[in-house]
């Protein structure tokens, strides 16, 4: 087996089943970690806190994007031997910064990624916290801007596809409702092909306050509806727009749709009821970009 230059590389017959792998370079077998003591009532356990702050990513472009933007977030790396030549810069960075990595078998990567679509590499990385809306607006450059308000979107593959389109068309942020549980997952990051690192997640406050803040920054909110809205391809688009996208089945809440400044529909042949939310997002963003 070729050595990529790290004295800490090892081949292991199996890999840890827990995301809490040690960030230290692997130097052989270690005693099995003990289970953490139960947390007091009302407090998060150490294991839960670990899951909240770390994310297990898979997919070549997803991990390359993290390495390019925030390498310090990488805590552990697992890769197939065939990926060594393509990941030399990352492996050298791991050596220089004492971040452990292991060359493992395909079955181990499948177990770590919980997917056969791991593309030969898995990494444990720190999550990037969502920004408050006020901070994002404060730092936003002048000029045309587009953001996506995801009201109930939950499918990780749809989220990944949305992030990929958003990165391609230069979207400024993804806005998450105050109580939304939507978060980046390994599957979403892989489908995004690096797009998850290209734009921030922004956490909204109370809905009416958030809308007022966005209006104050010059944004118009556009509710995307299956029918009854203005024709997307004929409507005049504002320079600053927030597309509000509803859940895959239920759509957005009627109250939120009513609070929006515009209602837009994507015209079609009528052969199907509507577009998938990720496909609709790509159409909306292409139309916005064309109008700039």
Secondary structure, 3 states (H helix, E strand, C coil): CCCCCCCCCCECCCCCCCCCCCCCCCCCCCCCCCCCCCCCCCCCCHHHHHHHHEEEEECHHHHHHHHHHHHHHEEEEEECHHHCCCCHHHHHHHHHCCCCEEECCHHHHHHHHCCCCCCCEEEEEECCCCEEHHHHHHHCCCCCEEEEEEECCCCHHHHHHHHHHHHHHCCCEEEECCCCCCCCCHHHHHHHCCHHHCCEEEECCCHHHHHHHHHHCCCEEEEECCCCCEECCCCCCCCEEEEEEEECCCECCHHHHHHCCEEEECCCCCCCCCCCHHHHHHHHHHHHHHHC
